[in-house]
Amino acid sequence: MSIRVAQELIEDKILSPFAQKSTQSAGREHEEKECDIRTRFQRDRDRILYSKSFRRLKHKTQVFLSPEGDHYRTRLTHTLEVSQIARTIARSLMLNEDLTEAISLGHDLGHTPFGHAGEDILNDICPYGFRHNEQSLRVIDRLEGVNGLNLTFEVRDGIKNHTGRIIPSTLEGQVIRYADQIAYINHDIDDAIRGGIISEGDLPKGCVDVLGSGSSKRINNMIINIIENSTNKNIIKMSDEFLEAKDELRDFMFENVYFESKAKKDEIKAKNIIRELYKYIKTRPELLPDEFKNMLQGLDLDRVVCDYIAGMTDRYAVRKFHEIFIPESWQY
């Protein structure tokens, strides 16, 4: 008996009847020989973890553009916090932790440079539109490696539907939807307080009374609430009281941090960088790296340029803008 088969038998024995078992996966688009050591979802997690797109998350904005301090979140640290929250919930509910982790690590691979400012401007200028969850799926299906990462249906479904109207088909995917919001609401509050944009006392009193005071306490309470309301159920949910407080706190962040705050004062500049790069590279496709030039054989130019720019880190986008549009100092 291989190590993988032994692990699959353990899954079948100990996981919740509502959990997604590795052996019951809908499989991959392209069939592969099974690994002797790792389950299907463990292989998916590893493929995401070792991808170039995952490594680039460390230089992509979460909320603050190019923060000077070392303690502000990036897209990578956000992803790791989502993973930890989601794994805690999944473990407590006896769900498949490997599947949960794979979805967590891959859910934001399609995010643009400069956070949601980059997403907004690409959605405006690309004729295909742009949504980061759809781009995350595109990254793992088309843009990573020669033929994509060939992940399982359940991981792909969880990544694509971690936001938006469609609910993931697995409970593990549903866990990520909550873990993502728990993470970004609370760590963005933490960063906004550190940046002097808001204080803990500014948070809506009703939300604090329900969810708790301080990010650590709120995260813990929200996790416990999900576990208590989802145990032995074929759905992941919060209590109505917690859900209402969570949504109100999210609305508060949109009004006071995500829009029109000093953390966003350079978003117009960031959008202009992406807009000008997009326009210029469309007129000079020879500037595309070889891997993107090769894609032009089967895709139109807008699709390829959008893929190229969406994959940039903040600092790479700034460097390319500087190379193209800023004259060099005279050297003699």
Secondary structure, 3 states (H helix, E strand, C coil): CCHHHHHHHHHHHHCCCCCCCHHHCCCECCCCCCCCCCCHHHHHHHHHHCCHHHHHHHHCECCCCCCCCCCCCEHHHHHHHHHHHHHHHHHHCCCCHHHHHHHHHHCCCCCCCCHHHHHHHHHHHCCCCCCHHHHHHHHHHHHCCCCCCCCEHHHHHHHHCCCCCCCCCCHHHHHHHHHHHHHHHHHHHHHHHHCCCCCHHHCCHHHHHHHCCCHHHHHHHHHHHHHHHHCCCCCCCCCHHHHHHHHHHHHHHHHHHHCCCHHHCCHHHHHHHHHHHHHHHHHCHHHCCHHHHHHCCCCCHHHHHHHHHHCCCHHHHHHHHHHHHCCCCCCC
